[in-house]
């Protein structure tokens, strides 16, 4: 066999390997985002109650509402009692499900979890949605430009990271005992790859990804599903209620599609639009470009323009 023949055979195997890999990814995507519309897991099979953190707005509120629509009673956990009561009443009136509320501030750290544990005692918790999260600032910013950095760093770590394993610790034993359960951890697209000028937020979100993947591997044999969701842009208060379009999902639309993927994938972008955008970014914006000084300067420049526009708007409102 000549050297040319060896190269041809090697090239052929390489092409076949990549075609099979592409075909598998396409099938997984088709199953997650197309078949899942017709073939949905009955969420009620996991247990009677769902617990949702950060449940008074955005993705958390949308998950709580969608879980209630699908037949679960819901425990709403957030820091504003007024908003908790409002969302609870909305769910009870619209879907006739039971609700409970727990008022805690996740930025306060480990001191809140005895209170949460006491409130959850005795409930058959089938679903936990670890959604609560916060950003460092309203715009892209260098690490040292974070407002009130000393306090904000601790708050973000407590809220975005500590809340995930601590809430999991509280509900997982009951799930293991029953041999079934679903834990959904909300991460972010900026947790998949490093994002300068969002350094702390990006780092907390990759923690959620790794924790979810490891926990799923540990407990899937015990009947527990740990799903990590990495959304792109969703119209919420955190994203300044950006206009919904083919790239940006509404919170309710995203929660509905993301819940459809349960049982089809333990790691998902949540919806087809975000999955396609993530694939495109991997090709068009590799890490070396994402972390380049040129792109960082452009992001910072845009952030400064946006900040200046908001300040002008505030001044105009005061003058009026």
C-alpha positions as CSV (number, residue, x, y, z in Angstrom):
1,X,0.0,0.0,0.0
2,X,1.4,3.3,-1.1
3,X,1.7,6.4,1.1
4,X,-1.0,8.0,-1.1
5,X,-3.4,5.2,-0.4
6,X,-2.8,5.5,3.4
7,X,-3.5,9.3,3.2
8,X,-6.7,8.6,1.1
9,X,-8.0,6.0,3.7
10,X,-7.1,8.3,6.6
11,X,-8.9,11.2,4.9
12,X,-11.9,9.0,4.2
13,X,-12.2,7.9,7.8
14,X,-11.9,11.5,9.0
15,X,-14.6,12.7,6.7
16,X,-16.9,9.8,7.7
17,X,-16.2,10.5,11.4
18,X,-17.1,14.2,11.1
19,X,-20.2,13.4,9.0
20,X,-21.4,11.0,11.7
21,X,-20.7,13.6,14.4
22,X,-22.7,16.2,12.5
23,X,-25.5,13.8,11.9
24,X,-25.6,12.9,15.7
25,X,-25.7,16.6,16.6
26,X,-28.5,17.2,14.1
27,X,-30.5,14.3,15.6
28,X,-30.0,15.6,19.1
29,X,-31.1,19.1,18.1
30,X,-34.1,17.7,16.3
31,X,-35.1,15.6,19.3
32,X,-34.6,18.5,21.7
33,X,-36.3,21.3,19.9
34,X,-38.7,19.6,17.4
35,X,-39.8,16.2,18.7
36,X,-40.0,17.7,22.2
37,X,-43.0,19.8,21.1
38,X,-44.9,16.6,20.5
39,X,-43.2,14.2,23.0
40,X,-43.2,16.0,26.4
41,X,-42.3,14.5,29.7
42,X,-45.1,14.6,32.3
43,X,-43.4,16.9,34.9
44,X,-45.9,15.8,37.5
45,X,-44.2,12.4,37.6
46,X,-41.3,13.9,39.5
47,X,-43.3,15.0,42.5
48,X,-46.1,17.3,43.7
49,X,-44.2,20.5,44.4
50,X,-41.7,22.7,42.4
51,X,-39.4,25.2,44.1
52,X,-38.2,28.2,42.0
53,X,-35.6,30.7,43.2
54,X,-35.7,34.2,41.9
55,X,-39.4,33.6,41.1
56,X,-40.8,37.1,41.0
57,X,-39.6,38.3,37.6
58,X,-38.0,37.2,34.4
59,X,-37.1,33.6,33.7
60,X,-37.8,32.5,37.2
61,X,-41.3,33.8,37.2
62,X,-41.9,32.3,33.8
63,X,-40.7,28.9,35.0
64,X,-42.9,29.1,38.1
65,X,-46.0,30.0,35.9
66,X,-45.2,27.3,33.3
67,X,-44.7,24.6,36.0
68,X,-48.1,25.6,37.6
69,X,-49.7,25.4,34.2
70,X,-48.4,21.8,33.8
71,X,-49.9,20.8,37.1
72,X,-47.4,21.4,39.9
73,X,-47.9,23.3,43.1
74,X,-45.1,25.9,43.4
75,X,-42.9,27.3,46.2
76,X,-41.8,30.8,45.2
77,X,-38.5,32.0,46.7
78,X,-37.3,35.6,46.4
79,X,-36.5,38.7,48.4
80,X,-39.6,40.9,47.8
81,X,-42.6,39.8,49.8
82,X,-44.9,42.1,47.8
83,X,-43.9,40.6,44.5
84,X,-44.0,37.1,46.0
85,X,-47.6,37.6,47.0
86,X,-48.5,39.1,43.6
87,X,-47.1,36.2,41.7
88,X,-48.5,33.6,44.1
89,X,-52.0,35.1,43.7
90,X,-51.6,35.2,39.9
91,X,-50.7,31.5,39.8
92,X,-53.5,30.5,42.2
93,X,-56.1,32.5,40.3
94,X,-55.1,31.4,36.8
95,X,-54.1,27.8,37.3
96,X,-55.7,26.8,40.6
97,X,-52.5,25.5,42.0
98,X,-51.3,25.7,45.6
99,X,-48.4,28.1,46.3
100,X,-46.1,28.9,49.2
101,X,-43.7,31.8,49.4
102,X,-40.3,32.1,51.1
103,X,-38.9,35.6,51.5
104,X,-35.1,35.5,51.6
105,X,-32.2,37.5,50.1
106,X,-29.7,35.1,48.5
107,X,-27.0,37.8,48.6
108,X,-26.8,37.3,52.4
109,X,-25.1,34.0,52.1
110,X,-25.3,30.8,54.2
111,X,-27.4,32.4,57.0
112,X,-30.7,32.1,55.0
113,X,-30.7,28.4,54.4
114,X,-32.0,27.2,57.8
115,X,-35.1,29.4,57.1
116,X,-35.5,27.9,53.6
117,X,-35.0,24.3,55.0
118,X,-37.7,24.9,57.6
119,X,-40.2,26.2,55.1
120,X,-39.6,23.3,52.7
121,X,-39.9,20.6,55.4
122,X,-42.5,18.0,54.7
123,X,-43.1,18.9,51.1
124,X,-42.7,16.3,48.3
125,X,-40.4,18.4,46.1
126,X,-40.1,17.0,42.6
127,X,-38.6,19.9,40.7
128,X,-36.1,22.5,41.8
129,X,-35.3,25.5,39.5
130,X,-32.1,27.3,40.6
131,X,-32.7,30.5,38.7
132,X,-31.8,33.4,41.0
133,X,-28.9,35.5,39.7
134,X,-27.5,39.0,39.4
135,X,-25.0,40.9,37.3
136,X,-22.2,43.2,38.4
137,X,-23.3,46.4,36.6
138,X,-25.7,47.6,34.0
139,X,-23.1,47.6,31.3
140,X,-19.8,46.0,30.2
141,X,-17.2,47.1,32.6
142,X,-13.6,46.3,33.7
143,X,-13.4,44.3,37.0
144,X,-12.1,47.4,39.0
145,X,-15.0,49.5,37.6
146,X,-17.6,47.4,39.4
147,X,-19.6,49.8,41.6
148,X,-19.2,49.0,45.3
149,X,-16.9,46.2,44.3
150,X,-16.1,44.8,47.8
151,X,-19.8,44.3,48.6
152,X,-20.9,43.4,45.1
153,X,-18.3,40.6,44.7
154,X,-19.6,38.8,47.8
155,X,-23.2,39.3,46.8
156,X,-22.8,37.9,43.3
157,X,-20.9,34.9,44.5
158,X,-23.6,34.2,47.2
159,X,-26.4,34.7,44.7
160,X,-25.1,33.1,41.5
161,X,-23.0,30.3,43.0
162,X,-23.6,29.5,46.6
163,X,-27.4,29.3,46.1
164,X,-27.1,26.5,43.6
165,X,-25.4,23.8,45.8
166,X,-27.1,25.0,48.9
167,X,-30.6,24.7,47.5
168,X,-29.6,21.4,45.9
169,X,-28.4,20.1,49.3
170,X,-31.9,20.8,50.8
171,X,-34.0,19.0,48.2
172,X,-31.8,16.3,46.8
173,X,-32.1,13.8,49.8
174,X,-35.9,13.6,49.3
175,X,-35.5,13.0,45.6
176,X,-32.9,10.2,46.2
177,X,-35.2,8.6,48.7
178,X,-38.1,8.6,46.2
179,X,-35.9,7.6,43.3
180,X,-37.0,10.5,41.1
181,X,-36.5,14.2,40.8
182,X,-35.6,17.1,38.5
183,X,-33.1,19.9,39.2
184,X,-32.9,22.7,36.6
185,X,-29.9,25.0,36.9
186,X,-30.1,28.2,34.9
187,X,-26.6,29.2,33.6
188,X,-25.9,31.5,30.7
189,X,-24.4,31.7,27.2
190,X,-21.6,33.8,28.7
191,X,-20.7,30.9,31.0
192,X,-19.9,28.6,28.1
193,X,-17.0,30.8,26.9
194,X,-15.0,33.6,28.7
195,X,-16.5,37.0,28.4
196,X,-14.3,40.0,29.2
197,X,-16.0,43.0,30.8
198,X,-18.4,40.5,32.4
199,X,-15.6,38.6,34.1
200,X,-17.2,37.9,37.5
201,X,-20.7,37.1,36.0
202,X,-19.2,34.8,33.4
203,X,-17.1,33.0,35.9
204,X,-20.1,32.3,38.2
205,X,-22.1,30.9,35.3
206,X,-19.4,28.4,34.3
207,X,-19.5,27.2,37.9
208,X,-23.2,26.4,37.4
209,X,-22.4,24.4,34.2
210,X,-19.7,22.3,35.7
211,X,-21.6,21.7,38.9
212,X,-24.7,20.6,36.9
213,X,-22.8,18.2,34.6
214,X,-20.9,16.6,37.6
215,X,-24.1,16.2,39.7
216,X,-26.0,14.7,36.8
217,X,-23.3,12.1,36.3
218,X,-23.3,11.3,40.0
219,X,-27.1,10.9,40.5
220,X,-28.6,9.9,37.1
221,X,-28.4,6.2,38.2
222,X,-30.6,7.1,41.1
223,X,-33.4,8.5,38.9
224,X,-32.4,12.2,39.3
225,X,-32.1,14.5,36.2
226,X,-29.9,17.5,36.6
227,X,-30.4,19.8,33.6
228,X,-28.2,22.8,32.9
229,X,-29.8,25.6,30.8
230,X,-27.6,28.1,29.0
231,X,-29.9,30.8,27.5
232,X,-28.8,33.6,25.2
233,X,-30.8,36.8,25.2
234,X,-34.2,36.7,27.0
235,X,-36.3,39.8,27.5
236,X,-36.1,40.4,31.3
237,X,-35.3,43.2,33.7
238,X,-31.7,42.0,33.6
239,X,-31.5,42.6,29.9
240,X,-33.5,45.9,30.2
241,X,-36.5,44.3,28.6
242,X,-35.0,44.2,25.2
243,X,-37.4,43.9,22.3
244,X,-38.5,40.3,21.5
245,X,-37.6,39.1,18.0
246,X,-36.3,36.0,16.3
247,X,-33.1,36.2,18.3
248,X,-34.5,37.4,21.6
249,X,-37.0,35.2,23.4
250,X,-39.7,36.4,25.8
251,X,-39.4,34.9,29.3
252,X,-42.6,32.9,29.0
253,X,-41.8,31.6,25.5
254,X,-38.3,30.6,26.6
255,X,-39.5,28.7,29.8
256,X,-42.1,26.8,27.8
257,X,-39.6,25.6,25.2
258,X,-36.9,24.9,27.8
259,X,-39.2,22.7,29.9
260,X,-40.0,20.8,26.7
261,X,-36.4,19.7,26.5
262,X,-36.6,17.9,29.9
263,X,-36.0,14.2,29.4
264,X,-34.4,14.9,26.0
265,X,-31.2,16.6,27.1
266,X,-29.3,17.3,30.4
267,X,-27.5,20.3,28.8
268,X,-29.4,22.7,26.6
269,X,-29.6,26.2,25.2
270,X,-33.3,26.0,26.0
271,X,-34.6,26.8,22.6
272,X,-33.7,26.3,18.9
273,X,-33.0,30.0,18.3
274,X,-30.4,30.1,21.1
275,X,-28.8,26.8,20.1
276,X,-28.2,28.1,16.6
277,X,-26.8,31.4,17.9
278,X,-24.5,29.5,20.2
279,X,-23.2,27.4,17.3
280,X,-22.7,30.5,15.1
281,X,-20.8,32.3,17.8
282,X,-18.5,29.3,18.3
283,X,-17.5,29.7,14.6
284,X,-17.6,33.5,14.2
285,X,-16.3,34.6,17.6
286,X,-13.6,32.2,18.8
287,X,-12.1,32.7,22.2
288,X,-9.0,34.4,20.8
289,X,-11.2,37.1,19.2
290,X,-13.6,37.3,22.1
291,X,-10.7,38.1,24.5
292,X,-8.8,40.4,22.1
293,X,-8.0,43.9,23.1
294,X,-9.7,45.3,20.0
295,X,-13.0,43.7,20.8
296,X,-12.7,44.7,24.5
297,X,-12.2,48.3,23.5
298,X,-15.2,48.2,21.2
299,X,-17.4,46.7,23.9
300,X,-16.3,49.3,26.4
301,X,-16.9,52.1,23.9
302,X,-20.5,50.9,23.3
303,X,-21.0,50.6,27.1
304,X,-19.9,54.2,27.5
305,X,-22.2,55.5,24.8
306,X,-25.1,53.5,26.3
307,X,-24.4,54.9,29.8
308,X,-24.2,58.5,28.4
309,X,-27.6,58.0,26.7
310,X,-29.2,56.8,29.9
311,X,-27.8,59.8,31.8
312,X,-29.3,62.2,29.2
313,X,-32.6,60.5,29.5
314,X,-32.6,60.8,33.3
315,X,-31.7,64.5,33.0
316,X,-34.6,65.1,30.5
317,X,-37.0,63.3,32.8
318,X,-35.9,65.6,35.7
319,X,-36.3,68.7,33.6
320,X,-39.8,67.7,32.6
